[in-house]
Structure formats: structure tokens, C-alpha cells
């Protein structure tokens, strides 16, 4: 067994990225489980609306109860982590 075997064996565990796992949980519970999607276009529209709310309106406790969009500089680049 070489190093490549170990690399591929551990990919995709939920503990690898807790941030995306937390987002996936919120997305499923607050968007996917609360809407009935009639068409693919309907699903896309509802998901985009939810993502816009999540990033532009919803206060996030980890960043001082502000929406994430407030961390973006005027040039479009993300601000450094405080």
C-alpha cells in the first residue's frame, strides 16, 4: 500500500469540513425540506432565493449577527478574517 491509497480512503468524511456540513444541514432543513418543487426551474428559483436570503439578509452569529455580504469589500474581494 502506498500513500495514494491513504489519500483516497479518507476523502468525503463529514468531519473533513464542519463548515460545509453545517451549511448542508441548514440548507436541507430550511430550504429543501420546506418547499415543494414543481419543476426544475421552480427548484432553481427557490434555491437561489434562499441563498440570497442566507448571504444578504440572515444575520450570522459567528460574524457579530451581520449578514455575510457585509464582509465583502467594495472591490468584490472578501475581507480578511478578524
URRA-V897685 format. One record per pair of residues at least 24 apart in sequence whose C-alpha atoms are under 8 Angstrom apart, sorted by the first residue. I is the first residue (numbers start at 1). J is the second residue. Records with the same first field share a line. If there is no record, write none. Layout:
BEGIN
I->J / J
END
This chain:
BEGIN
none
END
